[in-house]
Each structure stands twice: as structure tokens, then as C-alpha cells.
Amino acid sequence: MSKTKIDVILGIQWGDEGKGKIVDVLAPRYDIIARFQGGPNAGHTLKFGDVTHVLHTIPSGIFHADKVNVIGNGVLIDACIFCRETDALRRMGVEPRERMKISDKAHLILPTHRMLDAALEQRKGAKKIGSTVKGIGPAYTDKTARCGLRVGDIFSAFFAQKYEALKNEHLLQLEQYGFDVEEARIEDMPWREYEARWLAGVEELRGFEVISTEFYLNRAMEQGKKILAEGAQGSMLDIDFGSYPFVTSSSTTASGVCVGLGVPPSAIGKVYGIFKAYCTRVGSGPFPTELHDGTGELLRQKGHEFGATTGRARRTGWLDLPALRYTIMVNGITDLIMMKADVMDEFPVVKAAVAYTLDGKMLEAYPDTDTSEKVEVVYKELPGWRSPLSPARHQDQLPQAFKDYISFIGKQTGLEISIISVGPDRDETIMNAQ
């Protein structure tokens, strides 16, 4: 049997593009769904029938009984949040232990990582990055500093000592930051209470199949299994290629698949790039097409643009094609997937950024963070479709003005849009749209 490739799903804006829905839609084509980076700062929303469910750590293929879901070595796990997720799935009749494997090399987010995250964000003051305060940055810092705890460690006879040693190191750091540990709260509860729940979550983790997932996935490819790698956040939040320092702490681009799952670059097949028909961003950082007017608020309300993880209102703006071309380039995107165009059904006019200028000169390349906060945006204005998209299930059922919009995006990016979401439900999807 010939060795198969791993297909990849990525967000190619600032996150919140709708990756969870598309993974759920595409899951029937695959045998294995594997998360490769990020942690509970992700919020992947799935809707089917009357059910809406948000996943933070667990891969979005979990609702398909015949699929194997893998949490890769590049993922961070908060045992407390993980336990809540598994409890919620069981209440829906899904037993995650039957459908999921976890890498022994995935790192753990300790309760004190979350406190460190809060302390560091507090110290930044007006320069804060808008962290979800889920402990992501401090946990990845410990991973890089070679002092973190991994899932494999929970089976060690010395786990309690390892945990206490790292926790005490964190408490010392918090004291140096002037952080009031005694009064600290995590998710509106005293941190010691959160810690007790976290330790109960560790017991839940011990009940899962914990393996070296890199061997499992490479063998699966040799056996002809089809694998879909699921990313979190978005390419414009990548630690290297995003709008640094207003980024996440992991590699959210296609290259992150290799280090996050332990697979070679030659194993990568299709790379699906997911984007909204407009743009959103949570937290601080440059956002050239941001709207501060009634149109921006309309996008926010009609698109329900509030964070699935934090509940924070998202910043909104027109589609940014220079940013999209940049993320298509760094990821090697092969297929585009457009989400939430239905949010703009009633707009008489839609706009898209086609270029940036600085001091009257056209920019040839996507600018760095400082420059992108100073650019002037060149927009293309297109007529709105003024017709509901959600009833459409085939490309020929779409209004002509909307077809013109997707054709325009295709010409601007050099890629056709192969899948279009016309609503939140998994059935509200047009496959092979062009």
C-alpha cells in the first residue's frame, strides 16, 4: 500500500476563521484528525442540528465515531479545562477515550502558568498583547527552557515532586513580579481550588491512551490511512511570521505541522487555507482594514464576533488581500475555503483591501508590525449581493454578485475558492464551489 500524505487545515488570518466547522465537515474523508499546536486558547465551534459545541483542546473530529483523534506533541493541555471538555462530551453521549490518543510529549499547562500569564500581561500595562491568560506563553516558555512537564510525566513515580518543584519555581517568579499569590484567582475561583480541579484532571488524563504519536502517525501513513492536521489560531498570529509581538507562542503555519506531529515535510499534501469574507482580530496589534464605524459594529453583531474562548468582542474590518496573499505564500496554500460571507448578505456594497501605500508609495511586500500600523489602505469596492446565501447548496444557486466577489478574490490571490460556508451548520456548506 502506498504511503499517504497529511492534509492540513489552517486559519490564514488572525484566528477565529471557522476551522472547527470545516474540520467537522471534511472529517468523513479522513481516518485520523490530529491537532498539532496551540492549547485551550483555541475555540473551535461546531454546529450540527440543534447542537452548538465549542472545543478548546480536543480535535474537531471527535463527533465522528469511526475517526481517531490525536492530540499531538505540539499541543498544550490544561488538565482542568481538558477534564471539563471530556465531561461535556460524555453528557452528549460521546466517550472520548474510545476516539482519542494523546502524545506523551504534549506539554502541560500548570495553574501557576496561568497566574504567570496574568502577571506578565499586567506588567505590560498599555503595551499588553491581549493574551487569553490561559497560560500558553509561560508554558511554551518552560518547554523551550527545557523545564516543562509533559503528559508522559504523569505516569512517573516522581510526578508529584516534579510538579511541586516547577510550581514552587513559578511562585518564586510571581513573588518577584509583585503578584499577590494569596489573593489570586483563576476562572473566578481561588487558585488553590483550581489546582485541586487540575490535579483531578491529571487523573482523567491517565485514563487515556498516551503514546508516542509520531510513530503512530508515520505508521498510519505507511498503512494508507488518511490524516487531516488541524491548526489553531491563524497564520497572522504565528510566532515568527505574524504581527510580532502581538502573536501567539506557537507555529501556526504549515511548517508547524512537522514539529507538532513529528512528520517529515515530504508528508504534507493539500494545505487548506481558511479565511473569512471579512477580517476579525482579538486583542492588540495592527489591523489595517479595521472599521470603527457602524459597518464594523454590524459585522460584529451579525457575525456574532465574540471570542469562543474569552467572550471578548472581536475587532472587525474589511477583507485584507495583501495579508491573505502573504499567508498563502508562507503556507504554500493549495485550496482556499471562505467562511461567513452570509454575514454580509444585506450589505449594498462590500470592500476589500487590494494594496497598501506608505508616504504615497505602493508597498511591494507585506509590511512589518511597525510599518503596518502606519499604512494607508487601497480598497476595491464591489456591489453587494443583497440576497441570502444560506439556502444555497450548490454554486449555481449563488447570486451573480457573490460569484463576482469570489471570482475577484480568486484573481487577487491566484487560487480558486474550493469550499464556501454559507452558515454555521455543517450542512450549510458548498463543496467544490468553483
N, C-alpha and C positions, 0 to 999 in steps of 0.2 A: 504494500500500500504506500502511495506517495506521501511525503511529508507535507502537511498543510501549512498555511500561513495564519498569522494572527491579524485579524482586522481590528481597527482601533476607532473608538468614538471619542471625540474631543470637543470641548467648547472653544470657539475661536474668537470670543470677545472677552468681556470681563467677568465671566461666570454667569450662572442663572439662565443659561440659554435653553434649557429643557432637555438635558441629556438623559435624565431618568426615563422620561416618556419614550424616547427613541430607543433606548436600550431595551425597554419592555416590548416595544413594537418589533424590533429586529431579533429578539431572543429566540423565537421559534426556528430561525435559520441556523442556530449555533448549538453546540453541545455544552460549552463552558462559557460562563461570563466571569471575567476577572477584573477586580478593581486594582489599580496599580499605584495610586498615590493619594495624598490628602488624608483627611480624617473626618471627624464629626463636624468640621466647619462646612462640609458639603451638605446640601439639602436637595435630594433628588425626588421630585414629586411625580407620582404615578396616579392616573385616574382611569378606572375601568368600571363601567356600570355606575352604581351609586357610591362607589368606594373611592376615596382620595387618601393616599398614603404617602408619607414622606420618609425616605430612607436617608440615613446620615453616614453610616459605615458599611452597611451590608449592600452587596451588589444588587443592581436593579433587575436581575433575572430571577430573583428569589420567589416570585409568584408563579413561576413555571415549574411544575412538579418534576418534569423529566430533565431539568437542566442542573448542572453542577455549578455552584457559585464559589468563587475563590477570592479570599482577601489576601492580596499579595504582600510581599516583604516591604514594599514602599509605602504601605498604608500605616497610619497611626490609629491606635484603638484606645478609647477611653472606656474602661471596663464598666463603669456606671451607665454611660449612655448606651453602650452595646447591650447591656442587660435589659434596659428599657425597650430597645428595639426588638430584641428576641421575645420579650413578653408580649409586645403589641402584635407581633406576627402570630404567636400562638393563639391569641384571642381571636385572630382571623382564621384559625384552622390550619396555619402553616407551621410545620415543625422545622426550624432552620437547621437543626443538627443533621437532618436527613438530606439536606440540599447544599451544604456549605462545608468548605475546607479552609483552614486558616494557616498562613505561613508562620513557621516557628521564628522567623526573622522579622516579623512585623513588630514595630516598637509600641510601647505602652505610654499613654499619657497619664501621668500621675495627678492626683488632686493638686499637689503643690506646683505642678507645671501650669495649671490654670491660674493659681494665685500669682505666680511669676509673670504670666501673660498680663494680668490685670495691673500688676505693679509697674511693669515696663511701659505699658500704654499710658498709665497715669503720669509717669515721669516725663513722657514726651510732651505733655501739655498740648499746646496748639499745633504741634507737629505730629500728633498721633496719626497712625496709618488707618485707623478704623478696624482694628482687629476684632474678630468674633469672640475673643477671650476664651477660646476653647483649649488653650494650651498648646496650640500647633507649633508656633515658633520656638518656645522653650524646649519642647520635646524633640523637634528636629535638631536643635542646637546640641542637646545631650547626645543625640545619635551621632552627629558629626564629631563631637568631642570624645566619643568612644566611652561614654559612661552611662548610656541609657539602659533601660530594661526592655527585653524583648519577650514576646509571647512564650518562646521556649523556656525562658527563665522561670515561669510559674510552676513548672514541674520539678524544679531543683529543690533539694532538701534545704538549701540555704536561701530560698526566695525571701523569706521574712527578713533575714538580715540584710540582704541586698536592697530590699525595699526601704527599710528603715535608714540605711546608710545614705541612699540617694535623697530620701525625704529630708533628712537632717541637713544635708548639704544645701538643699533648696531653702530650708527655713533660715539657715545662716545667711544666705544671699538676701532673702526677704528682709531680714533684720538690718542688713547693711543698706538696703534701699529705704529704710524707714517705714516699711509697710507694717500696719497693725495686724499681726497674725491672729491675735486673740479674738479680735472682732471680725475677722474675715469671714465672708460668706461666699458660697458657690451655689449658683442657681437658687438664690434666696433661702439657703439653709446654712447653718453653721458648718464650717468646712470639715470639722470632725465627723459630723453626721454624713456629709457627702463621702468622706473617706470610708466610713463603715459600709455605705452602699457600694462604693468602688471595690472594696475587698470582697463583698458578696458577688459582684460582677466577675471578679477573678475566678471564683468557684464556678460560675456559669461558663466561662471560657474553657476551663479544664474539661468540660464535658464535650467539647467539640473535637473533631479530627484535626489535630495540629501536625503538619507535615512540612517537609522541605518542598514547597510548592513549585520551585524552579525545576526540580526533577519531574514532578507530576506533569507540569505543563509541557515540557520538552518531550516527554514520552507520549503525551496525548497527541502532539503534532505528528510524531512518528507513526502513531496508530491511525492517523487520518481524521482525528477529531477536529471540529471547527470551533475556534476560540474567538471571542469578542472581548477586547480590552476596554474597560470603562474608565474614563478620566473624570476628575473632579475639578471644580473651579474653571478657569478659562485661560487661554494662551496669553492674554494680555496681563495675567497675574502670575506668569511664570517667574521663578526666582532669578533667571538670567535674562530672559527676553521680554519680560513685562515692564510696566512703568515703575521701575525700581526707584525708591524703596517701598512704594505702595503696592506691594505684591504679597503673594503667599510664600510659604517656605519650602515648596517642592517644585519639581519639574513637571509642569502641566502640559508640556508639548509632547509630540510623538516620541522624542528621544527618551522621555521618562518611562515609557513602556518597558524598554530593555532593562533599565536598572531597577524598575519597580516590580518586575515579574521574573527577572533572571532569564531573559530570552535574547538571542542574538539579533542584531539589526537586520540580517538577511531573512528573519522570520516574519517581518512586518509585511502585511498585504495591503488591503484597502485602508485608507485613512479618511474617515468621515469627519467633516468639519461642520459643527452645528452653530448656527447663528440666528439671532432674532432679526425680524424685518426692521427693527429699530434697535437702539442700544440702551443698556442699563449698566449702572455701576453702583456698588455698595461701598461705603467708606470713602476715605480721602484719595486724592490722586488726580492726575489730569484726565479730562473728559472733553475733548474739543467740541463735540456736537451737542453738549448738554443744553437742555432747554429749561429756562427759568420762568416760563410763562404758562398760560392756560393750556397750551398744547402739551407741554411736558406733564402737567398735572392730569390731563385727560389720558395720556399714555399710562401714567401710574395707576389711575383708578380703573380704567378699562382692562389693563393688563394684569391687575392685581399684583403690582410690583412692590411686594413687601417680602423681605427675606424669609425663606422657609426655615432657616436655622435661627436667625436673630429676630425676625419680625420687623426689622428696620425698613423704613421706606427707601426704595431704591431711587437713585438719580436716573433721570431718563433723557434721551436725546435721539436725534435722527440717526439713521444708519450711517456708519463711518466706513466708507470703502477703502481709503488708504490704509486704515488699521486692518481691515479684512484681507487686503492683498498681502500685507506684511505677515499675518499669521498663516495664510495659505502657503507662503514661501517657506517659513521656518518649520512648518509641519509636513510639507510635502502632501498637502491635502489632495485626495483623488476624487472625492464626492462631497458636494455641498448639500446640507439639509437646512431648510429655512423654517423657523418657528414663529408663531404668534402674529402673522400678517393679519389675521382676523381681528386683532385689536384695533386696526386702522380702517375697518370696514366703512366707517361713516365719514372719514376724512375727505374733504373735497380736493385736497392737494397733499401729496407726500413729498418729502425731500430726502436727498441722500448726499453726503459729502463725497466729492469726487477728487478733491485735491486740497492741499494746504499752501498758504503763502506766508512768508515771513519778510517783513520790511519790503513788501511789494514784489518779492521774488518767489517763483514757484519752487517748492521743495521737491527734490528728486527722490529722496528716501524717507522712510518713516522716521520722525524726529525722536530724540531722546526726551527724557521726562521734563527737564527744564525748558527745552525748546517747545515741546508740545503744549505747554501752558501759555505760550505767547503767540501761537499761530493764528492766522485768520483762515476761516474755512470757506472753500468754494463749493457751493451747493448746486445740484441739478434738481429742478422742480418738475414733478410728474403729476399728471391728473390722478386723483383717487378713483377707486373702482365703485364706491358708493353702492355696494351690494354685499350681502352676507356670504362669506366664504364657507362657513361651517357645514352647509348641506352637501357641498361638493365631495365626491369620492373619486373623481377621475379628472384628468387635466382638461378634457374638452368641456367640462361643466364650469370652468372658471371664467369669470368676466374678462373681456378682452383687455381692459385697462390693467388688470392684475397680471395677465400674461405679459403685457408690455413691461411691467415693472420687473418681473423675474427675468425677462429677456435682457433688459438693461443691466441688471446685476451680473448676469452671465457674461455679457460683453466686457464689463468693467473688471471682472475677476479672471476671465479666461476659463471658467469652469461652469458647466451647466448645473442647475439645481435638480438633484435627483429625487428628493423627498420633500414634501411640503406638509407641515402640520397646519390644520385649519381649525383647531380647537383642542382643549385639554385632554379629551378622552382618547384612549388608544385607537378607537375606530375612526377618529377624525384625522385621518392621515391619507395623503395621496402619494402612492409609491410610483417611482419612475415617472416623475412629473413632466419631464421633457423627452 
